Amino acid sequence: MSTAIAIATPKEVANPLIQEISLDRIKPSKANPRRRLDEAALRELAENIKTHGVLQSILIRPVNSNGYEIVCGERRWKASKAAGKETIPVRIVNLTDGEALELAVIENLQRENVHELDEALGYKALIKQNPELYTVENIALKVGRSVSYVYQRLRLAELTPNVQAAFYAGKLTAGHAVEIARLQPRDQERAFEECFPGHRTPKAVLRDKDPRPVSVRELRDWIQREIHLTLANAPFDANDPNLSPAAGPCSTCPKRSGSNPLLFADSIKRADICTDRECFQQKRDALVQIRIKEIETAGEKPVKVSDSFIYYGQKPAPGVLYRPDFNEATAGDCPTTVPAVVVEGRRAGTKLYVCTNPKCKTHSARSVGLSPEEKEARKKQAQELRIQQEFRKRLLAEVQNRVPNELGRHELDLIASSYFQQLGHDSQHRLFKFFGWDEAKTKAVNSGYTDYPKLTAAKLDKMTTAEIGKFLMACALASELCFPTYYGSASSKDTKLTREAAHYKVNCDRVLREVREKIAPKPPKAKSDSTLQATAKPNRKGKTK
């Protein structure tokens, strides 16, 4: 690093001359900002010291009558011990704790291979040592960097342990770490998992030698889509300091993009972006409670409603009505009209009236029936859908049974290419149905979805190597279990599943024929003459037709 750096001048040099001191009289500093140590580089340095000795003395300070603490040069000290040396060249200086820490941080920054997280922890240690002296502005001046640079480096020190471990291990780049560091701890873990969609747990990421994260651009897009919230769309008053007294108004919150340009200026263009979803939801819920109390004070009992529909796999909130279980109304429209408060969405906190009677003649929606032709077309489509679904299940089952116990190049290539495209939630669901596994309800991060990766982990622990190989093969073909349901879709004979079936010499025509025979509708039974006469209606003269 060629940047000129100003460092604190020692008050007094105890011994300006370089001298040899026993390694046993020296101990490393607990405040050393450098956490990561490359063992291979340390062994290489030890070999160099065996041959050439220590070419640059280390800097130490006295801590007691017969002991010293390292200020700069801990790697050389450790390498000297590994090389079997008994002494090391040193220069002794008298430094306070603050001066020693500052000198250690600056010395680390002058090295080309300093890790960004070590740099961040060094800045954080300086501020903790003396907050009044070591402000962000003063540190930026000392290290010859911009205030924004130092502030963003400091955010790296707030990364969660899992993210720090992955960053140190080289699983994440500095670009990934900077984007994640801007988030709250819970969202950091979500973003970390999003970086490695093919891994079930953080431990799996750390075990993988080459986990291949998504690009920084993809991560930033996901954060903007899933984490960031626009305060202009907030249902509450962003300037209200009483909704959440601990957080205060959004206009001065440091987690709002416009209030903290040093952290967000280069990544968020708008000034009204909230980066703390949990705080946002707390304020929204506080507004809802205020509206509910207003209605209760007026002597009425409101119901809670949501503007959204229940999507697949979602667990509805207790005591909340979702569409279409209610219709908006005007007070007094019908006997079942009651006051309500919207608890979710952009209209959260809105007071309105709703009708909860599905058979209400005033508010129930009018339904339009299907014509006989449309019903017949739907029936044929449903029949073909069942055939194709059963056909694909059977085909996958036969392919799975023919997978060898020892996976070959063909299987591994298929797995690698398929997993590159990543499994989605729907494919995971279809696999559970295919294997007949129980979909136990679990509390998942994504609001009510079944946590398939967590359930699958328990299944994999009980599998043999051969079973895991077959499971992976099924995963690679999971997307083929889906058959398009839109009208007019036709089955294709040239699919990945059929190609694999051909590879394993599975007779697709036979499987399809057996499925059609199994699902084919049974012809109606012919009625006998006696039955026809018994059910015939008499005419006006009393004779049967």
PLY file of the C-alpha trace (Angstrom):
ply
format ascii 1.0
element vertex 545
property float x
property float y
property float z
element edge 544
property int vertex1
property int vertex2
end_header
0.00 0.00 0.00
1.60 3.20 -1.22
-0.69 5.64 0.57
1.19 7.86 3.00
-0.10 7.29 6.53
0.38 9.43 9.61
1.07 7.46 12.77
1.32 8.38 16.41
4.86 9.20 17.53
5.95 7.23 20.62
6.35 9.40 23.70
9.64 7.74 24.63
11.87 5.15 23.01
13.06 2.81 25.76
15.92 1.46 23.64
16.27 2.81 20.07
18.84 0.15 19.19
17.89 -3.20 17.71
18.71 -6.03 20.09
18.11 -9.75 20.40
15.57 -10.87 23.02
14.42 -14.34 23.94
11.16 -15.37 22.26
9.85 -16.66 25.58
9.93 -13.16 27.08
7.58 -11.84 24.38
3.84 -12.44 24.12
1.36 -11.48 21.38
-1.09 -8.65 21.94
-4.72 -9.52 22.57
-5.69 -6.31 20.77
-4.01 -7.33 17.51
-6.57 -6.43 14.80
-5.31 -9.17 12.50
-7.52 -12.25 13.00
-6.70 -14.29 9.90
-3.38 -16.12 9.58
-2.36 -17.96 6.41
-0.75 -21.16 7.69
0.93 -21.92 4.36
2.47 -18.45 4.21
3.57 -18.79 7.84
5.37 -22.07 7.06
7.02 -20.44 4.06
8.17 -17.54 6.24
9.55 -19.98 8.83
11.61 -21.72 6.16
12.93 -18.35 4.99
13.90 -17.42 8.56
15.75 -20.72 8.95
17.89 -19.76 5.96
18.24 -15.99 6.20
17.08 -15.09 9.72
14.67 -12.26 10.58
15.56 -9.41 8.22
13.25 -6.81 9.82
13.03 -6.38 13.58
9.70 -6.46 15.35
8.36 -3.68 17.57
7.58 -4.48 21.22
6.71 -2.58 24.39
7.44 -3.44 28.02
4.43 -4.65 30.02
6.18 -5.78 33.24
9.67 -6.01 34.74
10.74 -8.92 32.57
8.15 -9.23 29.78
7.19 -7.56 26.54
4.12 -7.34 24.28
4.22 -7.32 20.50
3.11 -4.10 18.83
4.05 -5.01 15.24
5.46 -8.29 13.90
3.44 -11.15 15.38
3.83 -13.25 12.19
7.64 -12.94 12.34
7.55 -13.91 16.02
5.41 -17.02 15.33
7.53 -17.98 12.31
10.72 -17.64 14.38
9.30 -20.05 16.98
8.29 -22.45 14.21
11.81 -22.19 12.75
13.32 -23.24 16.08
14.91 -19.85 16.89
15.49 -18.86 20.50
15.79 -15.09 20.03
14.47 -12.43 17.67
15.68 -8.91 16.77
13.43 -6.27 18.38
13.09 -2.55 18.95
11.61 -1.58 22.33
9.34 1.47 22.64
7.18 2.85 25.44
3.58 3.15 24.21
0.18 3.54 25.82
-2.55 1.04 24.98
-4.12 3.49 22.53
-0.80 4.28 20.79
0.09 0.58 20.54
-3.29 -0.27 19.02
-3.09 2.62 16.54
0.40 1.62 15.49
-0.67 -2.03 15.04
-3.66 -1.02 12.90
-1.61 1.31 10.72
1.16 -1.28 10.30
-1.39 -3.84 9.14
-2.84 -1.41 6.60
0.58 -0.90 5.05
0.67 -4.55 4.07
-0.72 -5.49 0.66
-2.51 -8.66 1.79
-4.50 -7.20 4.68
-8.00 -8.65 4.80
-10.90 -6.18 4.61
-12.45 -7.64 7.76
-9.17 -7.28 9.70
-9.09 -3.66 8.59
-12.67 -3.16 9.79
-12.02 -4.79 13.17
-8.93 -2.59 13.59
-10.97 0.58 13.04
-13.62 -0.69 15.44
-11.01 -1.42 18.11
-9.62 2.11 17.81
-13.06 3.66 18.26
-13.78 1.41 21.24
-10.45 2.38 22.80
-11.09 6.12 22.64
-14.37 7.22 20.97
-13.64 10.92 21.40
-10.20 10.76 19.78
-10.81 8.13 17.14
-13.84 9.38 15.23
-14.53 8.19 11.70
-13.23 11.51 10.38
-9.98 11.29 12.38
-9.36 7.69 11.35
-9.95 8.60 7.68
-7.39 11.39 8.04
-4.83 9.09 9.67
-5.11 6.30 7.08
-5.42 8.60 4.07
-8.86 7.35 3.05
-12.26 8.99 2.54
-14.78 9.14 5.37
-17.20 7.04 3.31
-14.53 4.34 2.83
-13.84 4.06 6.57
-17.55 4.06 7.42
-18.28 1.22 5.00
-15.30 -0.75 6.29
-16.66 -0.33 9.82
-19.95 -1.89 8.71
-18.03 -5.08 7.84
-17.28 -5.49 11.55
-21.07 -5.83 12.12
-21.39 -8.92 9.92
-22.90 -11.96 11.60
-20.52 -14.80 12.57
-21.59 -17.02 9.66
-20.96 -14.28 7.11
-17.62 -13.36 8.71
-16.48 -17.00 8.59
-17.46 -17.30 4.91
-15.74 -13.98 4.12
-12.52 -15.05 5.84
-12.64 -18.41 4.08
-12.92 -16.74 0.68
-16.45 -18.02 -0.01
-17.69 -14.42 -0.34
-15.99 -11.53 -2.10
-15.59 -8.07 -0.60
-18.43 -6.91 -2.87
-20.81 -9.49 -1.38
-19.72 -8.63 2.16
-20.26 -4.88 1.67
-23.79 -5.44 0.33
-24.71 -7.79 3.20
-23.13 -5.55 5.86
-25.66 -2.81 5.11
-28.48 -5.07 6.35
-29.82 -5.93 9.78
-28.56 -9.21 11.37
-31.64 -11.29 10.52
-31.64 -10.05 6.93
-27.89 -10.68 6.71
-28.52 -14.38 7.31
-31.24 -14.41 4.65
-28.95 -12.67 2.16
-26.13 -15.10 2.98
-28.41 -18.05 2.20
-29.50 -16.34 -1.01
-25.85 -16.12 -2.12
-25.66 -19.93 -2.12
-29.09 -21.23 -3.25
-27.77 -24.75 -3.78
-26.74 -25.21 -0.13
-29.10 -26.05 2.70
-27.22 -24.54 5.64
-24.33 -22.12 6.36
-22.28 -25.12 7.53
-22.73 -26.71 4.12
-21.38 -23.54 2.50
-18.31 -23.52 4.73
-17.64 -27.22 4.06
-17.81 -26.74 0.31
-14.38 -25.92 -1.14
-15.86 -24.02 -4.09
-19.49 -23.03 -3.35
-19.78 -20.47 -6.20
-21.98 -17.59 -4.91
-24.36 -15.62 -7.10
-22.97 -12.42 -8.58
-22.88 -9.19 -6.56
-25.37 -7.69 -8.99
-27.82 -10.57 -8.44
-27.42 -10.20 -4.67
-28.06 -6.45 -4.86
-31.16 -7.00 -7.00
-32.47 -9.55 -4.47
-31.88 -7.13 -1.58
-33.73 -4.36 -3.40
-36.61 -6.72 -4.16
-36.91 -8.60 -0.86
-35.50 -6.30 1.84
-35.82 -2.65 0.85
-39.12 -0.88 1.46
-40.22 2.49 0.05
-41.37 4.84 2.78
-43.53 6.73 0.27
-45.75 3.61 0.21
-45.78 3.18 3.99
-49.30 3.12 5.47
-48.07 5.10 8.50
-46.67 8.60 8.89
-42.90 8.25 8.49
-42.34 11.40 10.57
-44.37 10.18 13.56
-41.95 9.63 16.50
-44.58 7.90 18.68
-45.36 4.78 16.63
-42.08 3.24 17.83
-40.46 5.45 20.50
-37.29 3.33 20.47
-36.79 3.82 16.73
-38.04 7.39 16.47
-39.18 8.99 13.19
-38.05 7.46 9.90
-36.86 10.85 8.64
-33.85 10.79 10.99
-33.28 7.02 11.21
-29.75 5.91 10.19
-31.30 2.86 8.50
-33.07 5.16 6.02
-31.01 5.63 2.87
-31.30 9.42 2.80
-30.25 9.77 6.45
-27.03 7.79 5.98
-25.43 8.74 2.63
-22.00 7.53 3.78
-23.36 3.99 3.84
-25.99 3.96 1.10
-25.08 6.67 -1.43
-23.32 4.30 -3.84
-25.97 1.56 -3.76
-29.37 3.24 -3.23
-30.36 6.18 -5.40
-33.61 7.06 -3.62
-33.58 8.83 -0.28
-36.76 7.25 1.14
-35.72 3.58 1.31
-36.07 1.73 4.62
-33.55 -1.08 5.10
-35.07 -2.52 8.30
-38.16 -4.57 7.47
-38.71 -5.59 11.09
-38.91 -1.98 12.28
-41.19 -1.13 9.34
-43.57 -3.94 10.30
-43.54 -2.90 13.97
-44.67 0.60 13.00
-47.32 -0.81 10.70
-48.64 -3.07 13.49
-48.62 -0.14 15.92
-50.80 1.86 13.50
-53.20 -1.08 13.18
-53.55 -1.30 16.97
-54.30 2.43 17.17
-57.11 2.07 14.61
-58.55 -0.96 16.41
-58.64 0.93 19.72
-60.37 3.88 18.03
-63.19 1.61 16.84
-63.43 -0.19 20.20
-63.63 3.17 21.98
-66.65 3.96 19.81
-68.35 0.82 21.19
-67.89 -1.47 18.20
-65.86 -4.64 17.74
-63.81 -4.54 14.51
-62.67 -7.51 12.47
-59.19 -7.80 10.98
-58.97 -8.14 7.23
-56.23 -8.43 4.61
-56.23 -7.13 1.05
-54.37 -10.19 -0.19
-55.43 -13.71 -1.10
-54.01 -16.82 0.57
-51.32 -18.18 -1.75
-50.22 -21.80 -1.95
-48.59 -23.03 1.26
-49.23 -19.81 3.20
-50.31 -20.10 6.79
-53.03 -17.50 7.44
-52.62 -15.19 10.41
-54.99 -16.11 13.24
-58.14 -14.00 13.41
-57.60 -12.37 9.99
-60.05 -12.61 7.07
-58.55 -12.87 3.58
-60.16 -12.32 0.23
-62.61 -13.59 -0.96
-64.01 -14.28 2.54
-65.37 -10.73 2.80
-66.69 -7.93 0.61
-66.18 -4.23 1.19
-69.40 -2.44 2.03
-70.89 0.78 3.35
-72.21 1.09 6.90
-75.83 -0.06 7.09
-75.89 -1.81 3.69
-76.98 -5.12 5.20
-77.38 -6.72 8.66
-73.98 -8.48 8.42
-71.95 -5.35 7.66
-69.36 -4.72 10.40
-66.43 -2.31 10.93
-62.97 -3.62 10.00
-59.30 -2.66 9.96
-56.86 -3.67 7.21
-53.83 -5.28 8.89
-51.61 -6.06 5.87
-50.48 -4.39 2.66
-50.33 -0.76 1.53
-53.74 -0.04 3.09
-52.73 -1.36 6.54
-54.38 0.75 9.24
-57.32 1.73 7.00
-60.76 1.64 8.62
-63.63 0.34 6.49
-66.83 -1.70 6.59
-67.09 -5.26 5.30
-69.74 -7.91 4.80
-68.67 -11.37 5.94
-71.76 -13.29 4.76
-70.85 -15.30 1.61
-74.55 -15.70 0.75
-75.46 -12.04 1.20
-77.74 -11.01 -1.68
-76.43 -7.46 -1.54
-72.68 -8.10 -1.61
-72.02 -11.66 -2.80
-70.24 -11.79 -6.11
-72.16 -13.07 -9.14
-70.74 -16.24 -10.62
-70.71 -17.03 -14.32
-71.14 -20.71 -15.18
-69.36 -22.65 -17.93
-71.07 -23.81 -21.10
-71.45 -27.57 -21.72
-68.72 -27.40 -24.37
-66.34 -25.69 -21.97
-67.09 -28.21 -19.25
-66.37 -31.09 -21.63
-63.11 -29.47 -22.75
-62.07 -28.96 -19.13
-62.89 -32.58 -18.38
-60.72 -33.84 -21.26
-57.92 -31.55 -20.24
-58.05 -32.79 -16.63
-58.01 -36.39 -17.90
-54.93 -35.79 -20.04
-53.29 -33.95 -17.18
-53.74 -36.92 -14.85
-52.34 -39.27 -17.51
-49.29 -37.13 -18.14
-48.62 -36.66 -14.43
-48.88 -40.40 -13.74
-46.81 -41.17 -16.85
-44.00 -38.88 -15.74
-44.04 -40.27 -12.21
-43.78 -43.81 -13.55
-41.05 -42.83 -15.97
-39.00 -41.17 -13.24
-39.50 -44.20 -10.98
-38.13 -46.55 -13.64
-35.18 -44.28 -14.37
-34.42 -44.07 -10.64
-34.50 -47.87 -10.28
-31.96 -48.26 -13.09
-29.42 -45.79 -11.70
-26.28 -47.78 -10.77
-25.08 -47.81 -7.15
-21.75 -46.33 -8.21
-22.48 -43.08 -10.06
-20.74 -42.73 -13.39
-19.75 -39.73 -15.44
-23.15 -39.58 -17.11
-25.04 -39.23 -13.82
-22.60 -36.73 -12.34
-22.73 -34.55 -15.44
-26.52 -34.58 -15.35
-26.58 -33.64 -11.66
-24.06 -30.83 -12.14
-25.93 -29.28 -15.09
-29.33 -29.57 -13.42
-28.25 -28.15 -10.10
-26.65 -25.26 -11.88
-30.14 -24.08 -12.75
-31.13 -24.47 -9.07
-34.14 -26.17 -7.60
-37.17 -24.02 -6.88
-39.79 -24.41 -4.17
-42.29 -26.04 -6.54
-39.80 -28.69 -7.61
-39.04 -29.44 -3.97
-42.76 -29.88 -3.34
-43.14 -32.27 -6.26
-40.21 -34.35 -5.03
-41.85 -34.72 -1.62
-45.00 -35.93 -3.36
-42.99 -38.31 -5.54
-41.15 -39.91 -2.63
-44.28 -39.93 -0.48
-42.59 -37.99 2.31
-44.63 -36.32 5.03
-44.76 -32.53 4.66
-44.60 -31.61 8.33
-45.36 -27.98 9.01
-42.27 -26.04 10.00
-41.59 -22.39 10.65
-39.74 -21.21 7.57
-38.04 -17.89 6.83
-40.28 -17.16 3.86
-43.53 -16.71 5.76
-45.37 -20.00 5.89
-43.79 -22.16 3.19
-42.91 -25.69 4.19
-39.19 -25.77 4.91
-38.34 -28.56 2.47
-34.53 -28.25 2.81
-34.78 -28.74 6.57
-37.07 -31.76 6.22
-34.89 -33.26 3.47
-31.76 -32.93 5.61
-33.27 -35.36 8.12
-34.10 -37.80 5.33
-30.60 -37.62 3.83
-28.99 -38.46 7.18
-30.70 -41.87 7.08
-29.83 -42.66 3.46
-27.04 -44.90 2.26
-24.60 -43.74 -0.40
-26.54 -45.59 -3.06
-29.83 -44.05 -1.93
-28.32 -40.56 -1.96
-27.10 -41.14 -5.50
-30.59 -42.09 -6.63
-32.05 -39.16 -4.71
-29.72 -36.75 -6.50
-30.71 -38.25 -9.84
-34.36 -37.66 -9.00
-33.55 -34.07 -8.00
-31.91 -33.48 -11.37
-35.15 -34.56 -13.07
-37.60 -32.97 -10.60
-38.66 -30.20 -12.98
-39.86 -32.88 -15.43
-42.66 -33.87 -13.01
-44.47 -30.67 -13.95
-46.86 -30.88 -16.92
-48.29 -27.57 -18.28
-51.96 -27.15 -17.43
-52.85 -24.35 -19.83
-55.40 -25.24 -22.49
-54.04 -26.70 -25.70
-50.65 -27.77 -24.29
-49.31 -30.93 -25.84
-46.93 -33.48 -24.38
-43.46 -33.61 -25.92
-41.73 -36.89 -26.57
-38.31 -35.24 -26.52
-37.80 -34.14 -22.92
-34.97 -34.59 -20.46
-36.99 -37.27 -18.64
-37.76 -39.25 -21.80
-34.13 -38.97 -22.93
-32.97 -40.40 -19.61
-35.60 -43.12 -19.86
-34.19 -44.03 -23.28
-30.69 -44.04 -21.81
-31.79 -46.61 -19.21
-33.79 -48.53 -21.85
-37.17 -47.76 -20.27
-40.07 -48.40 -22.65
-41.90 -45.06 -22.55
-44.74 -46.29 -24.77
-45.41 -49.20 -22.42
-45.47 -46.95 -19.35
-47.80 -44.47 -21.04
-50.10 -47.27 -22.22
-50.32 -48.73 -18.70
-51.08 -45.33 -17.24
-53.82 -44.66 -19.79
-55.41 -48.02 -19.03
-55.27 -47.35 -15.31
-56.81 -43.88 -15.48
-59.21 -44.46 -18.42
-62.85 -43.74 -17.40
-65.00 -46.81 -16.88
-67.98 -47.16 -19.30
-71.41 -46.79 -17.68
-73.27 -50.02 -16.90
-76.17 -50.86 -19.27
-79.54 -50.81 -17.55
-81.80 -53.90 -17.84
-85.36 -53.73 -19.21
-86.84 -54.27 -15.75
-84.80 -51.37 -14.39
-85.91 -49.11 -17.24
-89.56 -49.99 -16.62
-89.22 -49.41 -12.89
-87.73 -45.96 -13.36
-90.03 -44.89 -16.22
-92.41 -42.03 -15.38
-96.18 -42.66 -15.85
-98.09 -40.43 -18.29
-101.22 -38.53 -17.45
-103.40 -41.58 -18.18
-101.43 -43.70 -15.74
-99.53 -45.63 -18.38
-95.80 -45.82 -18.46
-93.97 -44.38 -21.42
0 1
1 2
2 3
3 4
4 5
5 6
6 7
7 8
8 9
9 10
10 11
11 12
12 13
13 14
14 15
15 16
16 17
17 18
18 19
19 20
20 21
21 22
22 23
23 24
24 25
25 26
26 27
27 28
28 29
29 30
30 31
31 32
32 33
33 34
34 35
35 36
36 37
37 38
38 39
39 40
40 41
41 42
42 43
43 44
44 45
45 46
46 47
47 48
48 49
49 50
50 51
51 52
52 53
53 54
54 55
55 56
56 57
57 58
58 59
59 60
60 61
61 62
62 63
63 64
64 65
65 66
66 67
67 68
68 69
69 70
70 71
71 72
72 73
73 74
74 75
75 76
76 77
77 78
78 79
79 80
80 81
81 82
82 83
83 84
84 85
85 86
86 87
87 88
88 89
89 90
90 91
91 92
92 93
93 94
94 95
95 96
96 97
97 98
98 99
99 100
100 101
101 102
102 103
103 104
104 105
105 106
106 107
107 108
108 109
109 110
110 111
111 112
112 113
113 114
114 115
115 116
116 117
117 118
118 119
119 120
120 121
121 122
122 123
123 124
124 125
125 126
126 127
127 128
128 129
129 130
130 131
131 132
132 133
133 134
134 135
135 136
136 137
137 138
138 139
139 140
140 141
141 142
142 143
143 144
144 145
145 146
146 147
147 148
148 149
149 150
150 151
151 152
152 153
153 154
154 155
155 156
156 157
157 158
158 159
159 160
160 161
161 162
162 163
163 164
164 165
165 166
166 167
167 168
168 169
169 170
170 171
171 172
172 173
173 174
174 175
175 176
176 177
177 178
178 179
179 180
180 181
181 182
182 183
183 184
184 185
185 186
186 187
187 188
188 189
189 190
190 191
191 192
192 193
193 194
194 195
195 196
196 197
197 198
198 199
199 200
200 201
201 202
202 203
203 204
204 205
205 206
206 207
207 208
208 209
209 210
210 211
211 212
212 213
213 214
214 215
215 216
216 217
217 218
218 219
219 220
220 221
221 222
222 223
223 224
224 225
225 226
226 227
227 228
228 229
229 230
230 231
231 232
232 233
233 234
234 235
235 236
236 237
237 238
238 239
239 240
240 241
241 242
242 243
243 244
244 245
245 246
246 247
247 248
248 249
249 250
250 251
251 252
252 253
253 254
254 255
255 256
256 257
257 258
258 259
259 260
260 261
261 262
262 263
263 264
264 265
265 266
266 267
267 268
268 269
269 270
270 271
271 272
272 273
273 274
274 275
275 276
276 277
277 278
278 279
279 280
280 281
281 282
282 283
283 284
284 285
285 286
286 287
287 288
288 289
289 290
290 291
291 292
292 293
293 294
294 295
295 296
296 297
297 298
298 299
299 300
300 301
301 302
302 303
303 304
304 305
305 306
306 307
307 308
308 309
309 310
310 311
311 312
312 313
313 314
314 315
315 316
316 317
317 318
318 319
319 320
320 321
321 322
322 323
323 324
324 325
325 326
326 327
327 328
328 329
329 330
330 331
331 332
332 333
333 334
334 335
335 336
336 337
337 338
338 339
339 340
340 341
341 342
342 343
343 344
344 345
345 346
346 347
347 348
348 349
349 350
350 351
351 352
352 353
353 354
354 355
355 356
356 357
357 358
358 359
359 360
360 361
361 362
362 363
363 364
364 365
365 366
366 367
367 368
368 369
369 370
370 371
371 372
372 373
373 374
374 375
375 376
376 377
377 378
378 379
379 380
380 381
381 382
382 383
383 384
384 385
385 386
386 387
387 388
388 389
389 390
390 391
391 392
392 393
393 394
394 395
395 396
396 397
397 398
398 399
399 400
400 401
401 402
402 403
403 404
404 405
405 406
406 407
407 408
408 409
409 410
410 411
411 412
412 413
413 414
414 415
415 416
416 417
417 418
418 419
419 420
420 421
421 422
422 423
423 424
424 425
425 426
426 427
427 428
428 429
429 430
430 431
431 432
432 433
433 434
434 435
435 436
436 437
437 438
438 439
439 440
440 441
441 442
442 443
443 444
444 445
445 446
446 447
447 448
448 449
449 450
450 451
451 452
452 453
453 454
454 455
455 456
456 457
457 458
458 459
459 460
460 461
461 462
462 463
463 464
464 465
465 466
466 467
467 468
468 469
469 470
470 471
471 472
472 473
473 474
474 475
475 476
476 477
477 478
478 479
479 480
480 481
481 482
482 483
483 484
484 485
485 486
486 487
487 488
488 489
489 490
490 491
491 492
492 493
493 494
494 495
495 496
496 497
497 498
498 499
499 500
500 501
501 502
502 503
503 504
504 505
505 506
506 507
507 508
508 509
509 510
510 511
511 512
512 513
513 514
514 515
515 516
516 517
517 518
518 519
519 520
520 521
521 522
522 523
523 524
524 525
525 526
526 527
527 528
528 529
529 530
530 531
531 532
532 533
533 534
534 535
535 536
536 537
537 538
538 539
539 540
540 541
541 542
542 543
543 544
